[in-house]
């Protein structure tokens, strides 16, 4: 790794030019293999160990340079394509992810299939060299400007529900797709609902094997859980020049979606100062509850660090992802309780003249979301109980029944 760092540092000194456009710089970075050094050489990487990625980030920061885009494209689409995509899909779709030319969204949940994702009814029918897709997805971040979507759709109704699902890379910019924003209780519109009416997917845009989409979806979800603690954290962008300014503008636009995410995690960072300002810092109950929150947060951070180390070592997603996500929910709820205890009824006030400009109200309204996003707490406990602890699985009365005959919705 010392040799890798030396080689990368020398390459950056020779090639980094802040006056290039962001796209020009990323094209050079991708062509060199340094954009994703741990990726295989046939997929625009250098085939280096996984911890070369951390060296890349530190050396880019040292040089004041910028790397690949942040978001679903690199965090979820790229790992899924690398693991399951055909050689042709990798050649076609990975490079535009690295350069930022294409952005992606995730098309998993449906109005009637959230926790029971395998009960999805969005369906795809083969038609010549295309698949025709009809259905609805919901809670789709960034769908309003995405070029592609990670889509799971039903392709066989005559097998059990987990067996008839196929995973697609669906082009989003087409007449058959309608994206509508969803207004949230906290006033933001971070998510969308997506309607597909005879939307079309090229036949060669199937990821993995036909009707084996559930296994691939669980891989994507495991990657998402592993990244959950840091998914909306903005990495610093330092330096000057055209490429840096354009990268900063790109990040500004992306992170607008996540500006309320600190509130949904409970804003633990505000607790001590709020207690002092309100004169509650000597209240033994308040002190005890703040200590509990800070302890839970530290344990969660250690779990997240274990997940980050495992990722840097190239290990597959493990149980620490589900554990960290459960801990995040516990911390957020405990923090919201303390905010309520400190502020009392004033915590219900919104607007500029409310406590912290209404931030506390945002916390109280937003915290429930963390127990739902990325898989509910109940689903995470099932995963840990069944797949980690080896406990008996939940009863599945329709496990071996053709999905066509399974009661669902109003039936």
ZAROMI-912810 format. One record per residue (C-alpha): residue number from 1; residue in one letter; x, y, z. Coordinates in steps of 0.2 Angstrom, whole numbers, plus 5000, padded with zeros to 4 digits. Layout:
{NUM, "a", {X, Y, Z}}
...
***
This chain:
{1, "x", {5000, 5000, 5000}}
{2, "x", {5015, 5012, 5003}}
{3, "x", {5020, 5009, 4985}}
{4, "x", {5002, 5012, 4979}}
{5, "x", {5002, 5028, 4988}}
{6, "x", {5018, 5034, 4981}}
{7, "x", {5013, 5029, 4963}}
{8, "x", {4996, 5038, 4965}}
{9, "x", {5004, 5054, 4972}}
{10, "x", {5016, 5055, 4958}}
{11, "x", {5002, 5052, 4945}}
{12, "x", {4992, 5066, 4953}}
{13, "x", {5006, 5078, 4953}}
{14, "x", {5009, 5075, 4934}}
{15, "x", {4990, 5074, 4929}}
{16, "x", {4979, 5085, 4941}}
{17, "x", {4974, 5101, 4932}}
{18, "x", {4961, 5111, 4942}}
{19, "x", {4958, 5122, 4926}}
{20, "x", {4950, 5107, 4917}}
{21, "x", {4931, 5105, 4917}}
{22, "x", {4925, 5092, 4930}}
{23, "x", {4920, 5080, 4915}}
{24, "x", {4937, 5082, 4907}}
{25, "x", {4946, 5078, 4923}}
{26, "x", {4935, 5063, 4927}}
{27, "x", {4938, 5056, 4910}}
{28, "x", {4957, 5056, 4913}}
{29, "x", {4955, 5049, 4930}}
{30, "x", {4944, 5035, 4924}}
{31, "x", {4955, 5031, 4909}}
{32, "x", {4970, 5029, 4921}}
{33, "x", {4961, 5017, 4932}}
{34, "x", {4963, 5028, 4948}}
{35, "x", {4945, 5033, 4948}}
{36, "x", {4941, 5016, 4956}}
{37, "x", {4958, 5007, 4959}}
{38, "x", {4950, 4992, 4968}}
{39, "x", {4939, 4988, 4953}}
{40, "x", {4944, 4974, 4940}}
{41, "x", {4955, 4980, 4926}}
{42, "x", {4942, 4975, 4914}}
{43, "x", {4930, 4987, 4923}}
{44, "x", {4940, 5003, 4923}}
{45, "x", {4950, 4999, 4939}}
{46, "x", {4967, 4993, 4943}}
{47, "x", {4963, 4977, 4952}}
{48, "x", {4971, 4983, 4968}}
{49, "x", {4966, 4978, 4986}}
{50, "x", {4950, 4986, 4993}}
{51, "x", {4960, 4997, 5005}}
{52, "x", {4967, 5006, 4990}}
{53, "x", {4951, 5016, 4990}}
{54, "x", {4955, 5025, 5006}}
{55, "x", {4972, 5029, 4999}}
{56, "x", {4964, 5037, 4984}}
{57, "x", {4952, 5048, 4995}}
{58, "x", {4966, 5054, 5006}}
{59, "x", {4978, 5058, 4991}}
{60, "x", {4964, 5067, 4981}}
{61, "x", {4961, 5077, 4997}}
{62, "x", {4980, 5081, 4999}}
{63, "x", {4981, 5086, 4981}}
{64, "x", {4965, 5097, 4982}}
{65, "x", {4958, 5086, 4968}}
{66, "x", {4941, 5078, 4966}}
{67, "x", {4935, 5060, 4962}}
{68, "x", {4920, 5051, 4957}}
{69, "x", {4902, 5057, 4961}}
{70, "x", {4893, 5053, 4977}}
{71, "x", {4876, 5045, 4978}}
{72, "x", {4866, 5030, 4973}}
{73, "x", {4876, 5028, 4957}}
{74, "x", {4892, 5024, 4965}}
{75, "x", {4885, 5018, 4982}}
{76, "x", {4872, 5005, 4975}}
{77, "x", {4872, 5004, 4956}}
{78, "x", {4891, 5001, 4954}}
{79, "x", {4893, 4988, 4967}}
{80, "x", {4878, 4978, 4960}}
{81, "x", {4884, 4979, 4942}}
{82, "x", {4901, 4974, 4947}}
{83, "x", {4894, 4959, 4956}}
{84, "x", {4881, 4953, 4944}}
{85, "x", {4881, 4963, 4928}}
{86, "x", {4885, 4955, 4911}}
{87, "x", {4902, 4960, 4903}}
{88, "x", {4892, 4971, 4891}}
{89, "x", {4882, 4980, 4904}}
{90, "x", {4898, 4984, 4914}}
{91, "x", {4907, 4991, 4898}}
{92, "x", {4891, 5001, 4894}}
{93, "x", {4885, 5007, 4911}}
{94, "x", {4900, 5008, 4923}}
{95, "x", {4911, 5022, 4915}}
{96, "x", {4896, 5035, 4914}}
{97, "x", {4894, 5031, 4933}}
{98, "x", {4912, 5035, 4936}}
{99, "x", {4912, 5051, 4926}}
{100, "x", {4896, 5057, 4933}}
{101, "x", {4887, 5057, 4915}}
{102, "x", {4874, 5046, 4922}}
{103, "x", {4865, 5046, 4939}}
{104, "x", {4854, 5032, 4946}}
{105, "x", {4840, 5029, 4957}}
{106, "x", {4833, 5014, 4966}}
{107, "x", {4816, 5007, 4961}}
{108, "x", {4812, 4994, 4974}}
{109, "x", {4797, 4998, 4986}}
{110, "x", {4779, 4999, 4981}}
{111, "x", {4763, 5006, 4989}}
{112, "x", {4759, 4988, 4994}}
{113, "x", {4776, 4981, 4995}}
{114, "x", {4787, 4990, 5008}}
{115, "x", {4793, 4978, 5021}}
{116, "x", {4787, 4963, 5011}}
{117, "x", {4797, 4968, 4996}}
{118, "x", {4796, 4951, 4988}}
{119, "x", {4777, 4954, 4986}}
{120, "x", {4780, 4967, 4973}}
{121, "x", {4767, 4968, 4958}}
{122, "x", {4776, 4979, 4946}}
{123, "x", {4778, 4967, 4931}}
{124, "x", {4789, 4966, 4915}}
{125, "x", {4784, 4956, 4900}}
{126, "x", {4796, 4951, 4886}}
{127, "x", {4792, 4958, 4869}}
{128, "x", {4805, 4955, 4855}}
{129, "x", {4821, 4964, 4860}}
{130, "x", {4813, 4973, 4875}}
{131, "x", {4804, 4971, 4891}}
{132, "x", {4788, 4981, 4894}}
{133, "x", {4786, 4987, 4912}}
{134, "x", {4770, 4992, 4921}}
{135, "x", {4767, 4997, 4939}}
{136, "x", {4771, 5009, 4952}}
{137, "x", {4786, 5012, 4964}}
{138, "x", {4787, 5024, 4979}}
{139, "x", {4800, 5032, 4990}}
{140, "x", {4812, 5035, 4976}}
{141, "x", {4826, 5047, 4980}}
{142, "x", {4833, 5057, 4965}}
{143, "x", {4821, 5048, 4953}}
{144, "x", {4816, 5065, 4946}}
{145, "x", {4833, 5068, 4938}}
{146, "x", {4840, 5050, 4936}}
{147, "x", {4846, 5043, 4920}}
{148, "x", {4844, 5025, 4925}}
{149, "x", {4835, 5015, 4939}}
{150, "x", {4839, 4999, 4948}}
{151, "x", {4822, 4990, 4945}}
{152, "x", {4815, 4974, 4952}}
{153, "x", {4800, 4968, 4943}}
{154, "x", {4789, 4952, 4942}}
{155, "x", {4792, 4942, 4927}}
{156, "x", {4784, 4925, 4932}}
{157, "x", {4768, 4924, 4942}}
{158, "x", {4767, 4905, 4942}}
{159, "x", {4781, 4902, 4955}}
{160, "x", {4783, 4907, 4973}}
{161, "x", {4785, 4926, 4975}}
{162, "x", {4804, 4926, 4978}}
{163, "x", {4807, 4916, 4963}}
{164, "x", {4798, 4926, 4950}}
{165, "x", {4807, 4943, 4951}}
{166, "x", {4820, 4950, 4939}}
{167, "x", {4832, 4964, 4941}}
{168, "x", {4834, 4977, 4928}}
{169, "x", {4844, 4993, 4923}}
{170, "x", {4830, 5003, 4917}}
{171, "x", {4832, 5019, 4907}}
{172, "x", {4822, 5033, 4916}}
{173, "x", {4821, 5046, 4902}}
{174, "x", {4807, 5039, 4892}}
{175, "x", {4789, 5043, 4888}}
{176, "x", {4782, 5028, 4898}}
{177, "x", {4789, 5034, 4915}}
{178, "x", {4780, 5048, 4926}}
{179, "x", {4789, 5054, 4941}}
{180, "x", {4779, 5064, 4955}}
{181, "x", {4787, 5072, 4971}}
{182, "x", {4780, 5067, 4988}}
{183, "x", {4777, 5080, 5001}}
{184, "x", {4783, 5075, 5018}}
{185, "x", {4776, 5079, 5035}}
{186, "x", {4792, 5089, 5039}}
{187, "x", {4789, 5100, 5023}}
{188, "x", {4802, 5093, 5012}}
{189, "x", {4800, 5083, 4996}}
{190, "x", {4815, 5072, 4996}}
{191, "x", {4806, 5057, 4988}}
{192, "x", {4796, 5053, 4973}}
{193, "x", {4783, 5040, 4966}}
{194, "x", {4786, 5033, 4949}}
{195, "x", {4773, 5027, 4937}}
{196, "x", {4778, 5015, 4923}}
{197, "x", {4765, 5013, 4909}}
{198, "x", {4772, 5002, 4895}}
{199, "x", {4790, 5008, 4900}}
{200, "x", {4803, 4999, 4890}}
{201, "x", {4819, 4991, 4895}}
{202, "x", {4831, 4984, 4882}}
{203, "x", {4832, 4965, 4883}}
{204, "x", {4851, 4965, 4887}}
{205, "x", {4848, 4977, 4902}}
{206, "x", {4844, 4962, 4914}}
{207, "x", {4856, 4962, 4928}}
{208, "x", {4860, 4944, 4933}}
{209, "x", {4849, 4929, 4928}}
{210, "x", {4830, 4930, 4923}}
{211, "x", {4819, 4927, 4938}}
{212, "x", {4834, 4928, 4950}}
{213, "x", {4832, 4946, 4955}}
{214, "x", {4828, 4943, 4973}}
{215, "x", {4845, 4937, 4977}}
{216, "x", {4853, 4952, 4968}}
{217, "x", {4840, 4964, 4977}}
{218, "x", {4846, 4957, 4994}}
{219, "x", {4864, 4961, 4989}}
{220, "x", {4859, 4979, 4985}}
{221, "x", {4850, 4981, 5001}}
{222, "x", {4864, 4973, 5011}}
{223, "x", {4876, 4986, 5003}}
{224, "x", {4864, 5000, 5007}}
{225, "x", {4863, 4995, 5026}}
{226, "x", {4882, 4994, 5026}}
{227, "x", {4883, 5012, 5020}}
{228, "x", {4868, 5018, 5030}}
{229, "x", {4877, 5027, 5043}}
{230, "x", {4887, 5038, 5031}}
{231, "x", {4875, 5038, 5016}}
{232, "x", {4870, 5056, 5018}}
{233, "x", {4887, 5063, 5025}}
{234, "x", {4895, 5075, 5013}}
{235, "x", {4914, 5073, 5011}}
{236, "x", {4924, 5089, 5011}}
{237, "x", {4928, 5097, 4994}}
{238, "x", {4943, 5108, 4995}}
{239, "x", {4955, 5117, 4983}}
{240, "x", {4951, 5129, 4969}}
{241, "x", {4949, 5129, 4950}}
{242, "x", {4935, 5125, 4938}}
{243, "x", {4934, 5106, 4941}}
{244, "x", {4933, 5109, 4960}}
{245, "x", {4920, 5122, 4958}}
{246, "x", {4909, 5111, 4947}}
{247, "x", {4911, 5096, 4959}}
{248, "x", {4906, 5107, 4973}}
{249, "x", {4890, 5113, 4963}}
{250, "x", {4886, 5095, 4959}}
{251, "x", {4887, 5090, 4977}}
{252, "x", {4877, 5105, 4982}}
{253, "x", {4863, 5099, 4971}}
{254, "x", {4864, 5081, 4976}}
{255, "x", {4864, 5085, 4995}}
{256, "x", {4849, 5096, 4994}}
{257, "x", {4839, 5080, 4995}}
{258, "x", {4847, 5076, 5012}}
{259, "x", {4847, 5092, 5021}}
{260, "x", {4834, 5086, 5033}}
{261, "x", {4843, 5069, 5037}}
{262, "x", {4853, 5076, 5052}}
{263, "x", {4836, 5080, 5060}}
{264, "x", {4830, 5062, 5057}}
{265, "x", {4845, 5055, 5066}}
{266, "x", {4840, 5065, 5082}}
{267, "x", {4853, 5079, 5082}}
{268, "x", {4862, 5072, 5096}}
{269, "x", {4875, 5086, 5094}}
{270, "x", {4863, 5099, 5100}}
{271, "x", {4858, 5090, 5117}}
{272, "x", {4871, 5097, 5129}}
{273, "x", {4871, 5115, 5123}}
{274, "x", {4852, 5115, 5123}}
{275, "x", {4851, 5108, 5141}}
{276, "x", {4864, 5122, 5146}}
{277, "x", {4854, 5136, 5138}}
{278, "x", {4838, 5130, 5145}}
{279, "x", {4845, 5128, 5163}}
{280, "x", {4841, 5110, 5163}}
{281, "x", {4860, 5104, 5163}}
{282, "x", {4859, 5101, 5182}}
{283, "x", {4843, 5091, 5181}}
{284, "x", {4848, 5073, 5186}}
{285, "x", {4835, 5065, 5174}}
{286, "x", {4840, 5076, 5160}}
{287, "x", {4859, 5072, 5163}}
{288, "x", {4855, 5054, 5164}}
{289, "x", {4846, 5053, 5148}}
{290, "x", {4859, 5063, 5139}}
{291, "x", {4872, 5051, 5145}}
{292, "x", {4862, 5037, 5139}}
{293, "x", {4860, 5045, 5121}}
{294, "x", {4879, 5049, 5120}}
{295, "x", {4883, 5031, 5126}}
{296, "x", {4872, 5023, 5112}}
{297, "x", {4879, 5035, 5099}}
{298, "x", {4897, 5030, 5103}}
{299, "x", {4892, 5011, 5102}}
{300, "x", {4884, 5014, 5085}}
{301, "x", {4899, 5023, 5079}}
{302, "x", {4910, 5009, 5084}}
{303, "x", {4899, 4997, 5074}}
{304, "x", {4899, 5008, 5059}}
{305, "x", {4918, 5009, 5060}}
{306, "x", {4918, 4990, 5060}}
{307, "x", {4908, 4990, 5044}}
{308, "x", {4919, 5003, 5036}}
{309, "x", {4935, 4992, 5040}}
{310, "x", {4926, 4977, 5033}}
{311, "x", {4922, 4986, 5017}}
{312, "x", {4940, 4993, 5016}}
{313, "x", {4946, 4975, 5017}}
{314, "x", {4934, 4969, 5003}}
{315, "x", {4923, 4958, 5014}}
{316, "x", {4905, 4956, 5009}}
{317, "x", {4891, 4965, 5019}}
{318, "x", {4889, 4957, 5036}}
{319, "x", {4877, 4958, 5050}}
{320, "x", {4885, 4974, 5057}}
{321, "x", {4875, 4984, 5044}}
{322, "x", {4858, 4978, 5051}}
{323, "x", {4865, 4981, 5069}}
{324, "x", {4871, 4998, 5065}}
{325, "x", {4854, 5003, 5057}}
{326, "x", {4845, 4997, 5072}}
{327, "x", {4856, 5007, 5084}}
{328, "x", {4854, 5022, 5073}}
{329, "x", {4835, 5021, 5076}}
{330, "x", {4837, 5019, 5095}}
{331, "x", {4849, 5034, 5096}}
{332, "x", {4837, 5045, 5086}}
{333, "x", {4822, 5040, 5096}}
{334, "x", {4831, 5043, 5113}}
{335, "x", {4838, 5060, 5107}}
{336, "x", {4820, 5065, 5101}}
{337, "x", {4814, 5061, 5119}}
{338, "x", {4827, 5071, 5127}}
{339, "x", {4824, 5086, 5115}}
{340, "x", {4806, 5085, 5121}}
{341, "x", {4811, 5084, 5139}}
{342, "x", {4822, 5099, 5138}}
{343, "x", {4810, 5110, 5127}}
{344, "x", {4793, 5105, 5133}}
{345, "x", {4778, 5111, 5123}}
{346, "x", {4790, 5124, 5114}}
{347, "x", {4797, 5109, 5104}}
{348, "x", {4781, 5109, 5094}}
{349, "x", {4784, 5126, 5087}}
{350, "x", {4789, 5129, 5069}}
{351, "x", {4796, 5144, 5060}}
{352, "x", {4810, 5156, 5063}}
{353, "x", {4805, 5162, 5080}}
{354, "x", {4804, 5144, 5087}}
{355, "x", {4818, 5135, 5096}}
{356, "x", {4833, 5134, 5084}}
{357, "x", {4823, 5141, 5070}}
{358, "x", {4811, 5126, 5071}}
{359, "x", {4825, 5113, 5070}}
{360, "x", {4818, 5104, 5085}}
{361, "x", {4801, 5102, 5077}}
{362, "x", {4810, 5095, 5062}}
{363, "x", {4818, 5082, 5073}}
{364, "x", {4802, 5077, 5081}}
{365, "x", {4793, 5075, 5065}}
{366, "x", {4808, 5067, 5055}}
{367, "x", {4814, 5054, 5068}}
{368, "x", {4801, 5041, 5064}}
{369, "x", {4808, 5040, 5046}}
{370, "x", {4825, 5032, 5051}}
{371, "x", {4815, 5017, 5058}}
{372, "x", {4808, 5014, 5041}}
{373, "x", {4820, 5020, 5027}}
{374, "x", {4832, 5006, 5021}}
{375, "x", {4821, 4992, 5029}}
{376, "x", {4811, 4994, 5045}}
{377, "x", {4817, 4990, 5062}}
{378, "x", {4806, 4974, 5062}}
{379, "x", {4814, 4968, 5046}}
{380, "x", {4832, 4971, 5053}}
{381, "x", {4828, 4961, 5068}}
{382, "x", {4821, 4947, 5057}}
{383, "x", {4838, 4948, 5047}}
{384, "x", {4848, 4947, 5063}}
{385, "x", {4838, 4934, 5072}}
{386, "x", {4836, 4922, 5057}}
{387, "x", {4852, 4924, 5047}}
{388, "x", {4865, 4929, 5061}}
{389, "x", {4858, 4920, 5077}}
{390, "x", {4850, 4905, 5068}}
{391, "x", {4833, 4907, 5076}}
{392, "x", {4818, 4899, 5068}}
{393, "x", {4811, 4908, 5053}}
{394, "x", {4794, 4917, 5053}}
{395, "x", {4780, 4907, 5047}}
{396, "x", {4777, 4909, 5028}}
{397, "x", {4760, 4901, 5024}}
{398, "x", {4761, 4905, 5006}}
{399, "x", {4780, 4901, 5004}}
{400, "x", {4778, 4887, 4991}}
{401, "x", {4762, 4894, 4982}}
{402, "x", {4762, 4902, 4965}}
{403, "x", {4762, 4921, 4968}}
{404, "x", {4747, 4922, 4956}}
{405, "x", {4736, 4913, 4969}}
{406, "x", {4743, 4922, 4985}}
{407, "x", {4730, 4934, 4993}}
{408, "x", {4736, 4952, 4992}}
{409, "x", {4729, 4970, 4993}}
{410, "x", {4710, 4970, 4995}}
{411, "x", {4709, 4952, 4991}}
***
